[in-house]
Structure formats: C-alpha cells, structure tokens
C-alpha cells in the first residue's frame, strides 16, 4: 500500500518502522535472555531488512512530501 504512493503515505512509514524494529528488539532480548533458541531468531533477518528499508524510504521521501503538501495548497 505504501509503495503505491510513498510521498502521500509517508506518515504510515513511522508505525511500520516501529513494528519491524520492535519485533527485532523483542527477539533479540528473548534470545539474550535464553528464552528462545537461536533457530527461532531467524525471522529477525527479513524484519530488520524491511525496517531499514522503511527508514531509507522515509528519509528519501522527505522532499517529495513537502512538494506534495505545497502542491495541495
């Protein structure tokens, strides 16, 4: 959904970043506390990658977001 119009849906990237990095953080804390085995931490890789990509997209759409707001006014 965000990929269809990233500049307009830029505010939705913030909860997406928090969700992805929150899940990664939870799994890391559980692994470090010896509550889950190493095999159960494998979902960290795609979620961490998506979280980083959301951060990159959020930063790169900053100027496009301003242009969209100015054009709307």
mmCIF file of the N, C-alpha and C atoms, coordinates in Angstrom:
data_MODEL
# 
_entry.id   MODEL 
# 
loop_
_atom_site.group_PDB 
_atom_site.id 
_atom_site.type_symbol 
_atom_site.label_atom_id 
_atom_site.label_alt_id 
_atom_site.label_comp_id 
_atom_site.label_asym_id 
_atom_site.label_entity_id 
_atom_site.label_seq_id 
_atom_site.pdbx_PDB_ins_code 
_atom_site.Cartn_x 
_atom_site.Cartn_y 
_atom_site.Cartn_z 
_atom_site.occupancy 
_atom_site.B_iso_or_equiv 
_atom_site.pdbx_formal_charge 
_atom_site.auth_seq_id 
_atom_site.auth_comp_id 
_atom_site.auth_asym_id 
_atom_site.auth_atom_id 
_atom_site.pdbx_PDB_model_num 
ATOM 1   N N  . UNK A 1 1  ? 0.820  -1.179  0.000  1.00 0.00 ? 1  UNK A N  1 
ATOM 2   C CA . UNK A 1 1  ? 0.000  0.000   0.000  1.00 0.00 ? 1  UNK A CA 1 
ATOM 3   C C  . UNK A 1 1  ? 0.874  1.257   0.000  1.00 0.00 ? 1  UNK A C  1 
ATOM 4   N N  . UNK A 1 2  ? 1.873  1.290   0.853  1.00 0.00 ? 2  UNK A N  1 
ATOM 5   C CA . UNK A 1 2  ? 2.741  2.465   0.932  1.00 0.00 ? 2  UNK A CA 1 
ATOM 6   C C  . UNK A 1 2  ? 3.504  2.644   -0.371 1.00 0.00 ? 2  UNK A C  1 
ATOM 7   N N  . UNK A 1 3  ? 3.864  1.543   -1.007 1.00 0.00 ? 3  UNK A N  1 
ATOM 8   C CA . UNK A 1 3  ? 4.617  1.612   -2.252 1.00 0.00 ? 3  UNK A CA 1 
ATOM 9   C C  . UNK A 1 3  ? 3.844  2.246   -3.396 1.00 0.00 ? 3  UNK A C  1 
ATOM 10  N N  . UNK A 1 4  ? 2.513  2.285   -3.310 1.00 0.00 ? 4  UNK A N  1 
ATOM 11  C CA . UNK A 1 4  ? 1.732  2.878   -4.393 1.00 0.00 ? 4  UNK A CA 1 
ATOM 12  C C  . UNK A 1 4  ? 1.887  4.398   -4.454 1.00 0.00 ? 4  UNK A C  1 
ATOM 13  N N  . UNK A 1 5  ? 2.075  5.034   -3.297 1.00 0.00 ? 5  UNK A N  1 
ATOM 14  C CA . UNK A 1 5  ? 2.279  6.481   -3.258 1.00 0.00 ? 5  UNK A CA 1 
ATOM 15  C C  . UNK A 1 5  ? 3.052  6.838   -1.984 1.00 0.00 ? 5  UNK A C  1 
ATOM 16  N N  . UNK A 1 6  ? 4.373  6.627   -1.993 1.00 0.00 ? 6  UNK A N  1 
ATOM 17  C CA . UNK A 1 6  ? 5.157  6.806   -0.770 1.00 0.00 ? 6  UNK A CA 1 
ATOM 18  C C  . UNK A 1 6  ? 5.135  8.218   -0.212 1.00 0.00 ? 6  UNK A C  1 
ATOM 19  N N  . UNK A 1 7  ? 5.086  9.213   -1.050 1.00 0.00 ? 7  UNK A N  1 
ATOM 20  C CA . UNK A 1 7  ? 5.100  10.592  -0.552 1.00 0.00 ? 7  UNK A CA 1 
ATOM 21  C C  . UNK A 1 7  ? 3.822  10.909  0.215  1.00 0.00 ? 7  UNK A C  1 
ATOM 22  N N  . UNK A 1 8  ? 2.701  10.467  -0.302 1.00 0.00 ? 8  UNK A N  1 
ATOM 23  C CA . UNK A 1 8  ? 1.423  10.742  0.349  1.00 0.00 ? 8  UNK A CA 1 
ATOM 24  C C  . UNK A 1 8  ? 1.236  9.906   1.611  1.00 0.00 ? 8  UNK A C  1 
ATOM 25  N N  . UNK A 1 9  ? 1.732  8.682   1.584  1.00 0.00 ? 9  UNK A N  1 
ATOM 26  C CA . UNK A 1 9  ? 1.554  7.770   2.716  1.00 0.00 ? 9  UNK A CA 1 
ATOM 27  C C  . UNK A 1 9  ? 2.775  7.723   3.628  1.00 0.00 ? 9  UNK A C  1 
ATOM 28  N N  . UNK A 1 10 ? 3.602  8.737   3.562  1.00 0.00 ? 10 UNK A N  1 
ATOM 29  C CA . UNK A 1 10 ? 4.816  8.793   4.373  1.00 0.00 ? 10 UNK A CA 1 
ATOM 30  C C  . UNK A 1 10 ? 4.542  8.655   5.871  1.00 0.00 ? 10 UNK A C  1 
ATOM 31  N N  . UNK A 1 11 ? 3.491  9.254   6.420  1.00 0.00 ? 11 UNK A N  1 
ATOM 32  C CA . UNK A 1 11 ? 3.236  9.088   7.857  1.00 0.00 ? 11 UNK A CA 1 
ATOM 33  C C  . UNK A 1 11 ? 3.005  7.630   8.283  1.00 0.00 ? 11 UNK A C  1 
ATOM 34  N N  . UNK A 1 12 ? 2.533  6.783   7.376  1.00 0.00 ? 12 UNK A N  1 
ATOM 35  C CA . UNK A 1 12 ? 2.331  5.371   7.711  1.00 0.00 ? 12 UNK A CA 1 
ATOM 36  C C  . UNK A 1 12 ? 3.647  4.614   7.851  1.00 0.00 ? 12 UNK A C  1 
ATOM 37  N N  . UNK A 1 13 ? 4.729  5.195   7.373  1.00 0.00 ? 13 UNK A N  1 
ATOM 38  C CA . UNK A 1 13 ? 6.028  4.525   7.495  1.00 0.00 ? 13 UNK A CA 1 
ATOM 39  C C  . UNK A 1 13 ? 6.508  4.490   8.945  1.00 0.00 ? 13 UNK A C  1 
ATOM 40  N N  . UNK A 1 14 ? 6.114  5.470   9.741  1.00 0.00 ? 14 UNK A N  1 
ATOM 41  C CA . UNK A 1 14 ? 6.566  5.527   11.136 1.00 0.00 ? 14 UNK A CA 1 
ATOM 42  C C  . UNK A 1 14 ? 6.064  4.311   11.924 1.00 0.00 ? 14 UNK A C  1 
ATOM 43  N N  . UNK A 1 15 ? 4.755  3.983   11.889 1.00 0.00 ? 15 UNK A N  1 
ATOM 44  C CA . UNK A 1 15 ? 4.339  2.774   12.605 1.00 0.00 ? 15 UNK A CA 1 
ATOM 45  C C  . UNK A 1 15 ? 4.951  1.502   12.024 1.00 0.00 ? 15 UNK A C  1 
ATOM 46  N N  . UNK A 1 16 ? 5.183  1.479   10.710 1.00 0.00 ? 16 UNK A N  1 
ATOM 47  C CA . UNK A 1 16 ? 5.796  0.306   10.099 1.00 0.00 ? 16 UNK A CA 1 
ATOM 48  C C  . UNK A 1 16 ? 7.224  0.116   10.613 1.00 0.00 ? 16 UNK A C  1 
ATOM 49  N N  . UNK A 1 17 ? 7.968  1.208   10.727 1.00 0.00 ? 17 UNK A N  1 
ATOM 50  C CA . UNK A 1 17 ? 9.334  1.143   11.258 1.00 0.00 ? 17 UNK A CA 1 
ATOM 51  C C  . UNK A 1 17 ? 9.300  0.657   12.697 1.00 0.00 ? 17 UNK A C  1 
ATOM 52  N N  . UNK A 1 18 ? 8.420  1.222   13.505 1.00 0.00 ? 18 UNK A N  1 
ATOM 53  C CA . UNK A 1 18 ? 8.332  0.833   14.917 1.00 0.00 ? 18 UNK A CA 1 
ATOM 54  C C  . UNK A 1 18 ? 7.946  -0.633  15.072 1.00 0.00 ? 18 UNK A C  1 
ATOM 55  N N  . UNK A 1 19 ? 7.041  -1.106  14.240 1.00 0.00 ? 19 UNK A N  1 
ATOM 56  C CA . UNK A 1 19 ? 6.624  -2.505  14.321 1.00 0.00 ? 19 UNK A CA 1 
ATOM 57  C C  . UNK A 1 19 ? 7.772  -3.434  13.960 1.00 0.00 ? 19 UNK A C  1 
ATOM 58  N N  . UNK A 1 20 ? 8.445  -3.157  12.866 1.00 0.00 ? 20 UNK A N  1 
ATOM 59  C CA . UNK A 1 20 ? 9.541  -4.029  12.430 1.00 0.00 ? 20 UNK A CA 1 
ATOM 60  C C  . UNK A 1 20 ? 10.684 -4.039  13.438 1.00 0.00 ? 20 UNK A C  1 
ATOM 61  N N  . UNK A 1 21 ? 11.121 -2.868  13.870 1.00 0.00 ? 21 UNK A N  1 
ATOM 62  C CA . UNK A 1 21 ? 12.248 -2.809  14.793 1.00 0.00 ? 21 UNK A CA 1 
ATOM 63  C C  . UNK A 1 21 ? 11.842 -3.262  16.200 1.00 0.00 ? 21 UNK A C  1 
ATOM 64  N N  . UNK A 1 22 ? 10.599 -3.096  16.560 1.00 0.00 ? 22 UNK A N  1 
ATOM 65  C CA . UNK A 1 22 ? 10.115 -3.599  17.840 1.00 0.00 ? 22 UNK A CA 1 
ATOM 66  C C  . UNK A 1 22 ? 10.141 -5.114  17.899 1.00 0.00 ? 22 UNK A C  1 
ATOM 67  N N  . UNK A 1 23 ? 9.758  -5.751  16.808 1.00 0.00 ? 23 UNK A N  1 
ATOM 68  C CA . UNK A 1 23 ? 9.787  -7.216  16.743 1.00 0.00 ? 23 UNK A CA 1 
ATOM 69  C C  . UNK A 1 23 ? 11.222 -7.719  16.795 1.00 0.00 ? 23 UNK A C  1 
ATOM 70  N N  . UNK A 1 24 ? 12.107 -7.053  16.063 1.00 0.00 ? 24 UNK A N  1 
ATOM 71  C CA . UNK A 1 24 ? 13.525 -7.428  16.087 1.00 0.00 ? 24 UNK A CA 1 
ATOM 72  C C  . UNK A 1 24 ? 14.078 -7.288  17.502 1.00 0.00 ? 24 UNK A C  1 
ATOM 73  N N  . UNK A 1 25 ? 13.772 -6.187  18.148 1.00 0.00 ? 25 UNK A N  1 
ATOM 74  C CA . UNK A 1 25 ? 14.247 -5.966  19.512 1.00 0.00 ? 25 UNK A CA 1 
ATOM 75  C C  . UNK A 1 25 ? 13.725 -7.022  20.474 1.00 0.00 ? 25 UNK A C  1 
ATOM 76  N N  . UNK A 1 26 ? 12.456 -7.386  20.315 1.00 0.00 ? 26 UNK A N  1 
ATOM 77  C CA . UNK A 1 26 ? 11.865 -8.408  21.179 1.00 0.00 ? 26 UNK A CA 1 
ATOM 78  C C  . UNK A 1 26 ? 12.582 -9.745  21.025 1.00 0.00 ? 26 UNK A C  1 
ATOM 79  N N  . UNK A 1 27 ? 12.821 -10.147 19.788 1.00 0.00 ? 27 UNK A N  1 
ATOM 80  C CA . UNK A 1 27 ? 13.507 -11.422 19.567 1.00 0.00 ? 27 UNK A CA 1 
ATOM 81  C C  . UNK A 1 27 ? 14.936 -11.395 20.098 1.00 0.00 ? 27 UNK A C  1 
ATOM 82  N N  . UNK A 1 28 ? 15.619 -10.279 19.943 1.00 0.00 ? 28 UNK A N  1 
ATOM 83  C CA . UNK A 1 28 ? 16.995 -10.181 20.449 1.00 0.00 ? 28 UNK A CA 1 
ATOM 84  C C  . UNK A 1 28 ? 17.012 -10.281 21.968 1.00 0.00 ? 28 UNK A C  1 
ATOM 85  N N  . UNK A 1 29 ? 16.100 -9.575  22.625 1.00 0.00 ? 29 UNK A N  1 
ATOM 86  C CA . UNK A 1 29 ? 16.035 -9.632  24.092 1.00 0.00 ? 29 UNK A CA 1 
ATOM 87  C C  . UNK A 1 29 ? 15.702 -11.050 24.560 1.00 0.00 ? 29 UNK A C  1 
ATOM 88  N N  . UNK A 1 30 ? 14.773 -11.699 23.872 1.00 0.00 ? 30 UNK A N  1 
ATOM 89  C CA . UNK A 1 30 ? 14.413 -13.063 24.268 1.00 0.00 ? 30 UNK A CA 1 
ATOM 90  C C  . UNK A 1 30 ? 15.573 -14.027 24.052 1.00 0.00 ? 30 UNK A C  1 
ATOM 91  N N  . UNK A 1 31 ? 16.314 -13.857 22.974 1.00 0.00 ? 31 UNK A N  1 
ATOM 92  C CA . UNK A 1 31 ? 17.468 -14.722 22.723 1.00 0.00 ? 31 UNK A CA 1 
ATOM 93  C C  . UNK A 1 31 ? 18.570 -14.476 23.752 1.00 0.00 ? 31 UNK A C  1 
ATOM 94  N N  . UNK A 1 32 ? 18.854 -13.224 24.039 1.00 0.00 ? 32 UNK A N  1 
ATOM 95  C CA . UNK A 1 32 ? 19.901 -12.908 25.014 1.00 0.00 ? 32 UNK A CA 1 
ATOM 96  C C  . UNK A 1 32 ? 19.521 -13.369 26.418 1.00 0.00 ? 32 UNK A C  1 
ATOM 97  N N  . UNK A 1 33 ? 18.250 -13.444 26.713 1.00 0.00 ? 33 UNK A N  1 
ATOM 98  C CA . UNK A 1 33 ? 17.777 -13.942 27.994 1.00 0.00 ? 33 UNK A CA 1 
ATOM 99  C C  . UNK A 1 33 ? 17.619 -15.453 28.017 1.00 0.00 ? 33 UNK A C  1 
ATOM 100 N N  . UNK A 1 34 ? 18.043 -16.118 26.965 1.00 0.00 ? 34 UNK A N  1 
ATOM 101 C CA . UNK A 1 34 ? 17.996 -17.580 26.826 1.00 0.00 ? 34 UNK A CA 1 
ATOM 102 C C  . UNK A 1 34 ? 16.560 -18.112 26.916 1.00 0.00 ? 34 UNK A C  1 
ATOM 103 N N  . UNK A 1 35 ? 15.615 -17.358 26.391 1.00 0.00 ? 35 UNK A N  1 
ATOM 104 C CA . UNK A 1 35 ? 14.217 -17.804 26.405 1.00 0.00 ? 35 UNK A CA 1 
ATOM 105 C C  . UNK A 1 35 ? 13.821 -18.492 25.109 1.00 0.00 ? 35 UNK A C  1 
ATOM 106 N N  . UNK A 1 36 ? 14.588 -18.233 24.034 1.00 0.00 ? 36 UNK A N  1 
ATOM 107 C CA . UNK A 1 36 ? 14.330 -18.905 22.763 1.00 0.00 ? 36 UNK A CA 1 
ATOM 108 C C  . UNK A 1 36 ? 15.661 -19.377 22.186 1.00 0.00 ? 36 UNK A C  1 
ATOM 109 N N  . UNK A 1 37 ? 15.641 -20.469 21.401 1.00 0.00 ? 37 UNK A N  1 
ATOM 110 C CA . UNK A 1 37 ? 16.887 -20.936 20.778 1.00 0.00 ? 37 UNK A CA 1 
ATOM 111 C C  . UNK A 1 37 ? 17.265 -20.057 19.581 1.00 0.00 ? 37 UNK A C  1 
ATOM 112 N N  . UNK A 1 38 ? 18.491 -20.207 19.155 1.00 0.00 ? 38 UNK A N  1 
ATOM 113 C CA . UNK A 1 38 ? 18.998 -19.403 18.037 1.00 0.00 ? 38 UNK A CA 1 
ATOM 114 C C  . UNK A 1 38 ? 18.180 -19.612 16.756 1.00 0.00 ? 38 UNK A C  1 
ATOM 115 N N  . UNK A 1 39 ? 17.670 -20.800 16.547 1.00 0.00 ? 39 UNK A N  1 
ATOM 116 C CA . UNK A 1 39 ? 16.882 -21.086 15.340 1.00 0.00 ? 39 UNK A CA 1 
ATOM 117 C C  . UNK A 1 39 ? 15.612 -20.233 15.278 1.00 0.00 ? 39 UNK A C  1 
ATOM 118 N N  . UNK A 1 40 ? 15.080 -19.868 16.442 1.00 0.00 ? 40 UNK A N  1 
ATOM 119 C CA . UNK A 1 40 ? 13.856 -19.062 16.466 1.00 0.00 ? 40 UNK A CA 1 
ATOM 120 C C  . UNK A 1 40 ? 14.109 -17.584 16.202 1.00 0.00 ? 40 UNK A C  1 
ATOM 121 N N  . UNK A 1 41 ? 15.354 -17.187 16.086 1.00 0.00 ? 41 UNK A N  1 
ATOM 122 C CA . UNK A 1 41 ? 15.665 -15.784 15.803 1.00 0.00 ? 41 UNK A CA 1 
ATOM 123 C C  . UNK A 1 41 ? 15.812 -15.516 14.306 1.00 0.00 ? 41 UNK A C  1 
ATOM 124 N N  . UNK A 1 42 ? 15.628 -16.512 13.483 1.00 0.00 ? 42 UNK A N  1 
ATOM 125 C CA . UNK A 1 42 ? 15.780 -16.320 12.039 1.00 0.00 ? 42 UNK A CA 1 
ATOM 126 C C  . UNK A 1 42 ? 14.833 -15.283 11.439 1.00 0.00 ? 42 UNK A C  1 
ATOM 127 N N  . UNK A 1 43 ? 13.625 -15.089 11.952 1.00 0.00 ? 43 UNK A N  1 
ATOM 128 C CA . UNK A 1 43 ? 12.769 -14.034 11.389 1.00 0.00 ? 43 UNK A CA 1 
ATOM 129 C C  . UNK A 1 43 ? 13.329 -12.624 11.575 1.00 0.00 ? 43 UNK A C  1 
ATOM 130 N N  . UNK A 1 44 ? 14.387 -12.477 12.355 1.00 0.00 ? 44 UNK A N  1 
ATOM 131 C CA . UNK A 1 44 ? 14.994 -11.161 12.549 1.00 0.00 ? 44 UNK A CA 1 
ATOM 132 C C  . UNK A 1 44 ? 15.522 -10.609 11.231 1.00 0.00 ? 44 UNK A C  1 
ATOM 133 N N  . UNK A 1 45 ? 16.079 -11.469 10.398 1.00 0.00 ? 45 UNK A N  1 
ATOM 134 C CA . UNK A 1 45 ? 16.753 -11.007 9.173  1.00 0.00 ? 45 UNK A CA 1 
ATOM 135 C C  . UNK A 1 45 ? 15.796 -10.262 8.236  1.00 0.00 ? 45 UNK A C  1 
ATOM 136 N N  . UNK A 1 46 ? 14.690 -10.856 7.797  1.00 0.00 ? 46 UNK A N  1 
ATOM 137 C CA . UNK A 1 46 ? 13.817 -10.090 6.887  1.00 0.00 ? 46 UNK A CA 1 
ATOM 138 C C  . UNK A 1 46 ? 13.160 -8.886  7.554  1.00 0.00 ? 46 UNK A C  1 
ATOM 139 N N  . UNK A 1 47 ? 12.788 -9.013  8.829  1.00 0.00 ? 47 UNK A N  1 
ATOM 140 C CA . UNK A 1 47 ? 12.164 -7.872  9.502  1.00 0.00 ? 47 UNK A CA 1 
ATOM 141 C C  . UNK A 1 47 ? 13.146 -6.729  9.692  1.00 0.00 ? 47 UNK A C  1 
ATOM 142 N N  . UNK A 1 48 ? 14.394 -7.039  10.018 1.00 0.00 ? 48 UNK A N  1 
ATOM 143 C CA . UNK A 1 48 ? 15.415 -5.999  10.146 1.00 0.00 ? 48 UNK A CA 1 
ATOM 144 C C  . UNK A 1 48 ? 15.654 -5.326  8.797  1.00 0.00 ? 48 UNK A C  1 
ATOM 145 N N  . UNK A 1 49 ? 15.721 -6.125  7.743  1.00 0.00 ? 49 UNK A N  1 
ATOM 146 C CA . UNK A 1 49 ? 15.906 -5.563  6.405  1.00 0.00 ? 49 UNK A CA 1 
ATOM 147 C C  . UNK A 1 49 ? 14.746 -4.645  6.023  1.00 0.00 ? 49 UNK A C  1 
ATOM 148 N N  . UNK A 1 50 ? 13.517 -5.085  6.274  1.00 0.00 ? 50 UNK A N  1 
ATOM 149 C CA . UNK A 1 50 ? 12.361 -4.244  5.952  1.00 0.00 ? 50 UNK A CA 1 
ATOM 150 C C  . UNK A 1 50 ? 12.343 -2.976  6.803  1.00 0.00 ? 50 UNK A C  1 
ATOM 151 N N  . UNK A 1 51 ? 12.718 -3.082  8.065  1.00 0.00 ? 51 UNK A N  1 
ATOM 152 C CA . UNK A 1 51 ? 12.786 -1.901  8.921  1.00 0.00 ? 51 UNK A CA 1 
ATOM 153 C C  . UNK A 1 51 ? 13.779 -0.887  8.403  1.00 0.00 ? 51 UNK A C  1 
ATOM 154 N N  . UNK A 1 52 ? 14.950 -1.367  7.996  1.00 0.00 ? 52 UNK A N  1 
ATOM 155 C CA . UNK A 1 52 ? 15.979 -0.469  7.453  1.00 0.00 ? 52 UNK A CA 1 
ATOM 156 C C  . UNK A 1 52 ? 15.492 0.149   6.136  1.00 0.00 ? 52 UNK A C  1 
ATOM 157 N N  . UNK A 1 53 ? 14.836 -0.634  5.302  1.00 0.00 ? 53 UNK A N  1 
ATOM 158 C CA . UNK A 1 53 ? 14.326 -0.102  4.035  1.00 0.00 ? 53 UNK A CA 1 
ATOM 159 C C  . UNK A 1 53 ? 13.223 0.935   4.259  1.00 0.00 ? 53 UNK A C  1 
ATOM 160 N N  . UNK A 1 54 ? 12.386 0.729   5.270  1.00 0.00 ? 54 UNK A N  1 
ATOM 161 C CA . UNK A 1 54 ? 11.382 1.746   5.606  1.00 0.00 ? 54 UNK A CA 1 
ATOM 162 C C  . UNK A 1 54 ? 12.050 3.037   6.062  1.00 0.00 ? 54 UNK A C  1 
ATOM 163 N N  . UNK A 1 55 ? 13.126 2.929   6.831  1.00 0.00 ? 55 UNK A N  1 
ATOM 164 C CA . UNK A 1 55 ? 13.854 4.128   7.268  1.00 0.00 ? 55 UNK A CA 1 
ATOM 165 C C  . UNK A 1 55 ? 14.436 4.854   6.061  1.00 0.00 ? 55 UNK A C  1 
ATOM 166 N N  . UNK A 1 56 ? 15.029 4.107   5.142  1.00 0.00 ? 56 UNK A N  1 
ATOM 167 C CA . UNK A 1 56 ? 15.595 4.711   3.932  1.00 0.00 ? 56 UNK A CA 1 
ATOM 168 C C  . UNK A 1 56 ? 14.497 5.394   3.120  1.00 0.00 ? 56 UNK A C  1 
ATOM 169 N N  . UNK A 1 57 ? 13.374 4.724   2.949  1.00 0.00 ? 57 UNK A N  1 
ATOM 170 C CA . UNK A 1 57 ? 12.264 5.314   2.187  1.00 0.00 ? 57 UNK A CA 1 
ATOM 171 C C  . UNK A 1 57 ? 11.723 6.556   2.883  1.00 0.00 ? 57 UNK A C  1 
ATOM 172 N N  . UNK A 1 58 ? 11.651 6.521   4.207  1.00 0.00 ? 58 UNK A N  1 
ATOM 173 C CA . UNK A 1 58 ? 11.158 7.675   4.962  1.00 0.00 ? 58 UNK A CA 1 
ATOM 174 C C  . UNK A 1 58 ? 12.063 8.885   4.744  1.00 0.00 ? 58 UNK A C  1 
ATOM 175 N N  . UNK A 1 59 ? 13.365 8.661   4.779  1.00 0.00 ? 59 UNK A N  1 
ATOM 176 C CA . UNK A 1 59 ? 14.320 9.766   4.589  1.00 0.00 ? 59 UNK A CA 1 
ATOM 177 C C  . UNK A 1 59 ? 14.290 10.265  3.145  1.00 0.00 ? 59 UNK A C  1 
ATOM 178 N N  . UNK A 1 60 ? 14.197 9.357   2.199  1.00 0.00 ? 60 UNK A N  1 
ATOM 179 C CA . UNK A 1 60 ? 14.245 9.752   0.785  1.00 0.00 ? 60 UNK A CA 1 
ATOM 180 C C  . UNK A 1 60 ? 12.966 10.438  0.312  1.00 0.00 ? 60 UNK A C  1 
ATOM 181 N N  . UNK A 1 61 ? 11.853 10.222  0.980  1.00 0.00 ? 61 UNK A N  1 
ATOM 182 C CA . UNK A 1 61 ? 10.598 10.863  0.553  1.00 0.00 ? 61 UNK A CA 1 
ATOM 183 C C  . UNK A 1 61 ? 10.351 12.182  1.269  1.00 0.00 ? 61 UNK A C  1 
ATOM 184 N N  . UNK A 1 62 ? 11.309 12.636  2.059  1.00 0.00 ? 62 UNK A N  1 
ATOM 185 C CA . UNK A 1 62 ? 11.129 13.889  2.804  1.00 0.00 ? 62 UNK A CA 1 
ATOM 186 C C  . UNK A 1 62 ? 10.834 15.052  1.865  1.00 0.00 ? 62 UNK A C  1 
ATOM 187 N N  . UNK A 1 63 ? 11.637 15.238  0.842  1.00 0.00 ? 63 UNK A N  1 
ATOM 188 C CA . UNK A 1 63 ? 11.430 16.352  -0.090 1.00 0.00 ? 63 UNK A CA 1 
ATOM 189 C C  . UNK A 1 63 ? 10.166 16.179  -0.916 1.00 0.00 ? 63 UNK A C  1 
ATOM 190 N N  . UNK A 1 64 ? 9.857  14.971  -1.297 1.00 0.00 ? 64 UNK A N  1 
ATOM 191 C CA . UNK A 1 64 ? 8.642  14.719  -2.076 1.00 0.00 ? 64 UNK A CA 1 
ATOM 192 C C  . UNK A 1 64 ? 7.398  15.010  -1.248 1.00 0.00 ? 64 UNK A C  1 
ATOM 193 N N  . UNK A 1 65 ? 7.488  14.750  0.046  1.00 0.00 ? 65 UNK A N  1 
ATOM 194 C CA . UNK A 1 65 ? 6.358  15.036  0.924  1.00 0.00 ? 65 UNK A CA 1 
ATOM 195 C C  . UNK A 1 65 ? 6.090  16.542  0.999  1.00 0.00 ? 65 UNK A C  1 
ATOM 196 N N  . UNK A 1 66 ? 7.135  17.315  1.116  1.00 0.00 ? 66 UNK A N  1 
ATOM 197 C CA . UNK A 1 66 ? 6.987  18.787  1.141  1.00 0.00 ? 66 UNK A CA 1 
ATOM 198 C C  . UNK A 1 66 ? 6.398  19.291  -0.172 1.00 0.00 ? 66 UNK A C  1 
ATOM 199 N N  . UNK A 1 67 ? 6.872  18.744  -1.291 1.00 0.00 ? 67 UNK A N  1 
ATOM 200 C CA . UNK A 1 67 ? 6.363  19.182  -2.591 1.00 0.00 ? 67 UNK A CA 1 
ATOM 201 C C  . UNK A 1 67 ? 4.884  18.839  -2.739 1.00 0.00 ? 67 UNK A C  1 
ATOM 202 N N  . UNK A 1 68 ? 4.488  17.679  -2.237 1.00 0.00 ? 68 UNK A N  1 
ATOM 203 C CA . UNK A 1 68 ? 3.091  17.283  -2.318 1.00 0.00 ? 68 UNK A CA 1 
ATOM 204 C C  . UNK A 1 68 ? 2.210  18.191  -1.456 1.00 0.00 ? 68 UNK A C  1 
ATOM 205 N N  . UNK A 1 69 ? 2.682  18.572  -0.303 1.00 0.00 ? 69 UNK A N  1 
ATOM 206 C CA . UNK A 1 69 ? 1.916  19.476  0.560  1.00 0.00 ? 69 UNK A CA 1 
ATOM 207 C C  . UNK A 1 69 ? 1.784  20.866  -0.061 1.00 0.00 ? 69 UNK A C  1 
ATOM 208 N N  . UNK A 1 70 ? 2.874  21.351  -0.667 1.00 0.00 ? 70 UNK A N  1 
ATOM 209 C CA . UNK A 1 70 ? 2.818  22.666  -1.301 1.00 0.00 ? 70 UNK A CA 1 
ATOM 210 C C  . UNK A 1 70 ? 1.887  22.659  -2.502 1.00 0.00 ? 70 UNK A C  1 
ATOM 211 N N  . UNK A 1 71 ? 1.900  21.569  -3.263 1.00 0.00 ? 71 UNK A N  1 
ATOM 212 C CA . UNK A 1 71 ? 1.039  21.484  -4.435 1.00 0.00 ? 71 UNK A CA 1 
ATOM 213 C C  . UNK A 1 71 ? -0.430 21.403  -4.031 1.00 0.00 ? 71 UNK A C  1 
ATOM 214 N N  . UNK A 1 72 ? -0.703 20.805  -2.877 1.00 0.00 ? 72 UNK A N  1 
ATOM 215 C CA . UNK A 1 72 ? -2.100 20.678  -2.411 1.00 0.00 ? 72 UNK A CA 1 
ATOM 216 C C  . UNK A 1 72 ? -2.663 22.021  -1.980 1.00 0.00 ? 72 UNK A C  1 
ATOM 217 N N  . UNK A 1 73 ? -1.799 22.906  -1.502 1.00 0.00 ? 73 UNK A N  1 
ATOM 218 C CA . UNK A 1 73 ? -2.274 24.216  -1.045 1.00 0.00 ? 73 UNK A CA 1 
ATOM 219 C C  . UNK A 1 73 ? -2.382 25.112  -2.218 1.00 0.00 ? 73 UNK A C  1 
# 
